[in-house]
Amino acid sequence: MILTEDLRLSILQAAIEGKLTEQSVKDTPVETTLNKLLDIKKNLVKNKKITETGTITEDSIPFNIPENWAWVKLCDIGELARGKSKHRPRNDESLYINGTIPMIQTGDVAAANKYITHFNTCYNEKGLAQSRLWKKGTLCITIAANIGDVAILTFDACFPDSVLGFLPFSEQISREYVYYMLLAYKHRMNAKASKVAQSNLSLDKINAMLFPFPPIEEQQRIANHLNTLLYKVGEYEEIEQQLTALKNDFPSDMRSSILQAAMQGKLTQQLETDSSVDIMLQSIIEDKKMYINYHNEAVQIVQDSISTALPDINNLNRGLTYPIYQVIPYGITEDREKDILQLMPHCKQTRWHSLAIDIIPANGGKENGIREVLKYYQINPEETMAFGDGWNDVDMFEFCKIGIAMGNADDDVKKKANYITKDIDDDGIYHALKHFHIL
């Protein structure tokens, strides 16, 4: 994925998490808006303007949102339905001869830049009779081939059942906010699509998805902010494309020659004040190395249990020079744990062996590490699996969809897992991936 696309997705995700705008107590309470929308929906169903969606099993909440926001399904805030193209074959010329009614295809949605302003196909009255005319302002969402492309109609138009139409129940709902929200959910829609010869996404699966719904006023603030930010991203993308073109056009033999010259030190001047390579390498090694201040039976037992060699003994004053990422006290009782942590209020501990604990920053830990990775790549926790064999892995089991304990794990750790695989020395991870049909 190119850099600008990463930036664009990060901005969209931050926006729908409420991180780009301030929440205001002056905004209309979201509960008030949702109650009005519910009344509108009931009236539309009663007058047979739309059909009731029935009972829908909701997805799990994918991320945190501000307290004054709400989680909604699209069918709670507007009409969501598939386009229509009942006649077969769809390319029957009798549907199009002398046609004047715009007919939008998935390609038109994909090619649009937020708004659909062009069309290549028109229905005639016969074509319209077997389809449906959607109003200007409808949000079009592709659910076949290219999953999750979104654009807003600028004119009344028809489209086939490979496109969903979404019309908010109220003009107060910002269509631009909904558009950006759906863009941020594109990867989630793709993850839900069935992987057959041609990917497709069912209406039921989208109806089950939960979406963040801010107060009406904040929706517009978010949309305005994104309009400005994404315009800047577009400018940056043009520069990136120019650099990519320059890179591709740059002669490969010249590139190789320059790289070779650089590796031979011919492009820069060597100064006596430069640090030596040996010193730099030693610094890197020291920064990553684990040291201990003593060896005893407890240390040997713990290290043997994880098939790891004993760390080198060294003066721990080196911690005053190099960063400390983790401290592992050995042979520590629970009472002693409390005494230590009272002296380290910015840290927390996890016991992973009866004779050893981890002491790490309060905002650290494997669960938080996974959470940050999922957030960056916009992956739902429902799509995750964690492997572990110690108590410091239990928080991963509780956070991820599937927690897998290694066969060599402590019995109490195994009780926290969804599945127990073979020992780590017996290809336990491989066997678990086979069991869940990932390999």
N, C-alpha and C positions, 0 to 999 in steps of 0.2 A: 504494500500500500504506500502511496506517495506521501510525502510529509504534509502537504496541504490537506490531504484527505484525513490524515490523523488529527490535524489541528481542527478541521471542520467538525469532525465527530466529537472531539473533546468539548468544543464550545457548545454544541447542541446538547450533549449530555449534561453539562454544567447548567445549562438553561433550564432543562426540565427537572433538575434537582433543586431549583430555586437559588442557585449560587451566583447568578448574574444580576439579580435585582433585589432591592430591599422590600421586605414585607411591611405593609402599612396597616395600622389599626383602622384607618379611614376606609379601607376597601370593603366592599359588600361581602358579608360573611358567605363563605362558599356553601354552607348548609342552606342559606336562604335561596341562593341561585338553584341549587339542586332540587329543592322542594318545588320551585316554580317549573323547572324542566320536567319533573315527574308529573305535575298536573297537566302540562302540555301533552306529554306522551300518552297519559291516560285518555285524554280527550280525543287525540288522533286515533288511538286504538278503538275507542267507542264509536267514532264516526267512520271507522274502517278505512281511514286514510293510510294507516300503516298496520302491519300485523304484529301481534305480540310475539316476543322472542322466546318466551317460555323459560324454564329453569336452566340456568347456565352454571356450570362448575367454574369457579374463578381460578385463575392462575395465582401463584404465590406473589407477594409483593417483591418487586425486583430490586428496589433501592430505597433509600430514605428521602423524604420530602419534608418541607416545613410543616409545622403543626397546623397552620391555618389553610393548608391545601387539603385535597381529598383524592382518594383513588376511585376512579370510575371506569366503567366499560363504555365503549363508544356508543352502544345501543341505549345507554342511560342519558346521553346528552344530545343525541341526534338519530336520524334514520340512517341505518347502514344496511345496504342491500346490493345484490349483484345486478349487473346490467343484464339486458335481455337480447337474445338473438336466436329466436326459436326455430326459424326456417332452416331447413337443410336441403341442399348444401348452402352454406353461408355465403358463398360467392355467386349465388344465382343472380344473373344479370337483371332479372325482372325486379329485384329489390332496389336497383340503383339507377335504372334508365331515367334520364331527366330529373335526377334527384337534386334536392335543394336543402335537405335537412342534414346538418353535420353529423357524421358518424366517426367517433373517436376510437382508435385502436391502442393497444398497449405501447406500440412504438411512439405514438403521439405523446403519450404521458411521459415516457422515458426521455424524449427529446425536449420536453418543455423545460423552461427555466422558471419554476414556480407556477407560472400561469400558462394555460393552453390558449394560444392565440391563432394557431393554424390547424388546418385539417386537410386531408387528402381525399376523403371519401364522403359521399352524400347518399342518404337514403331518399327514396321517393315515398309517397303515401303508403304503398304496399309494404315497404321496408319498415316504416314507422309503426304500422299496425302490428307487427310481430316483435316490436322492441319497446322501448320506453324512452320518453323525452325527459332528460334531467335538466333542472334549472341552472341558469348561470349562477356561479358561486359554489357549485357542487365540488367537493374534493374527490378526485379520482385516484384509486389505489389499485395498482396492478397485482394480481394474485396468480398469474401463470407466466411461465417463461422468466421474465425479469420480475422477481418478487419484490414488492415494497416500493416501487417507484410511485411518487405522489405529485400531483399537480392540480391546480384549481381552474375550473372552466370559466372562461370569460364570455361565453355565449351558451344558449340552450343547445344540448346535443344528446345523441344516443351513444351507447357503447355496449359491447358484448359482455357475456358473463365472465370473461377473463379479467374484467375490471369491476371493482366495487365502487359504489357511490356513497358518499357520506354528506348528509345535509344536517347541520345543527338545528335543534329545535327552536333556537332563539338567535336573532341577529346580534344579540349582545356578545355571544361567544365569538372570540377572535378566530376567524378562519386562518389567518396567518400563524397564530400560535398552534392551532391544530396541525397545520401543514408542517411546521418545524418539529412538532412533537412526533408526528408520524415518520419524518425523516430520521429522527434519532432512534426510532424503533425498527428501522429497516433490517438491521442484522438480526433482531429478535424474530421478525416475521420470517426471514430466511431460515432461521433455525427451526421454526415450526413447520415449514413447508415439507410436504411429502417428497421424497427423493425417488422419483420414477424417471421414465424416459424424458419427461418434461416436468420440472418442478411446478407444484401448484399448492396454493394455500386455501383451505376451506373457510367459509364464512363462520362456522362454529368456532374454529380455532382463534380467529380474530376477535369474535364476540367474547371469548373467555379471557382475553388479555386485559390487564389492568393498566390504566394510563393516569399520569399525574394531572390533576385539575386545579389550577390556582384560581384565586378570586378573579372576577371579570376584569377589573382594572389592571391587575398585575399581568394578565394574559397579554394585554396590549403593550405594557411596558416591556415585557419579554420580547414580543415580536419586533418592537421598534429597536431594541438593543441588538437583536440578532440581525436585523436588516443592515445596521451599520457595521457590525463585526464581520459578517460573512461577505459583505462587499469588499472589505479590506483583505479578507482571505482570498477572494477572487483575484485581486490585484497581485497578491503574492504568488498565486498559482500561475499567473501569466509569466512572472519572472522565473519561476521554477521550470516551467515548460521551455523557456528560452535557454536556460542553463542545461537542461537535459538534451535539447537539440544540439547545443554547442558541444556537449560531451560526446554525443553520437557521431557528430561530423568531424570531431578531432581525429586526425590520422592515428591509427592504432600503433604504427611503428614509431611515430614521434612520441606517443604517450609512453611506450615501453622504454624509449631512450631516456626520457626525462626521469622516469622512475628509477632506472638503473643508475643514472648520474646521482640521484638523491641518495640511493643506498650506498654509493661509493664516496659520499661526502663531498661531491664536486659542486653542489649548488649553494653551500653555505660556508662561511668562514669559521675555522676552528679557533676558539679563544682559550687562553690559559685559565680564565676564570670559570669556564664550563665545568660542571660536576662530571666526574669520571663515570663511565658506564657501570663499573663495578659497584660504585657507591649507590647509584640509582637502583641497580638490581637488588642490592642488599636491603635498601629501603623498602622496596616492593615486597620482598620476602618477609621482612620483619613485620610489615603492616598486616599480613595475612596469617602469620604463624601463631600457633597455639603453644603456650608455655604453662608449666606447672612449677610450684615451689617445693614439692616433695613427692616421693613415691612411697606408698605403703600398701598393705593388703587390700584395703577398701578400694583404692585407685585401680589396682590390678584386676580385682573382681569386676568392677564397672566397665573398664576398657575391654576386658575379655568378652563381656556380655554383648558388646556391639562390634566385636571383631575389629577393634581399632588399636593401633600401637600406642604405647605410653608416650605422652608428650615429653619434650625435652625439659629438663629442670633448668630454671633460670631465675635470676633476681626479678621479682615482680615490680621493682621500681621502674622497669621499662614501660609500665603502664602510664607513667608520667610523661613519656615522650611520644608513644604511639597510641592511636585510638583503641578503646576497649569496647568491643561489641557484645561480649557475653562473659559472665563469670560462672564457673562451675565448682561450687564447694562439694567436697566428697565427705562421706561419713557424718552428715549433718542430721541431727534429730529435728523433729517438728518444732520443739521449743526453741532450739537454736536458730531455726529459720526465722521465727518471729523477732528474735533479738537482732539478727542481721538486717532484716527489712526495716526495722525502726530507724536504723542508721542510714537507710537508702530509700527515702520516701518517693523518689522519682523512678523507682524500679518495682518490678514484680517478679515472682518466682513461679516455677512450674517443676514439680517433682516428676522425673521420668525414670527413676530407679530408686530402689529402697535405700541406696547408699549415695545418691547424687541428685542435685537439683540444678536447674538453670536459673540464673538471675539476669534479667534482660530489662531494657527500657520499658516503662509503663505502657507506652504506645506501641511496643513491639509484639512479637509473637507470630506464630505461623498463621493463625487465623487472619490477623491484620495484614500479613504479607499477601495471602491469597486474595483478601478483599480488595487490596489496592491493584493487584494484577487484573482481577475481574473488572474493576471499575475502569481501568485504562483501556482494556480491550472490549469493554461493554459486553461482558458475558454474564448470563444469569447464573446465580448459585445453583439453580436446579440442574445445570449441565456439568456439575463438578464432581470429582471423585478424589478422595484423599487416602494415602497409604501411611501407616505408622505402626510403631511397636512400643512406644513409651507413653507415659502420662502427659508429656509435653505435646503429644499428637491428638489428645482427646478433643481439644478445642476445634481442631480441623474436622474431626468426625462430626461434631455437633453443628458445624457451619455448613459443610458440604452436603450435597444430596446423598452421596454414598461414602461411608467411612469403612475402610478395609484394614483390618488388623493383620499383621504378619503372624505366621504360625509361632514365631519365637516370642511374641508379645506376652506381657504379664496377663494373667487370667482376668484381672479387674479391667484392664484395657480392652480385652476382647469383648467384654460385656457391653462396652460402649459402641462397638462397631456394628455395621449392618451385615458384614460378611467377614469370614476368617479364611485367609489363604494359607499357602505353605510358608515355610521358613524363608527368611531372606536369603539364606545360603542354598535354598532349593528352588530358585527361580519363582519365588512367591508372587512378585508383581506380574510376571509373564502369565502365570496360571490364572490370576484374577482377571486380567484383561481378556484372556480366552473365555473365562466363565461368563463375563458380561458381553461377549461377542464384539469386543472392540478390536481384537485381533482375530 
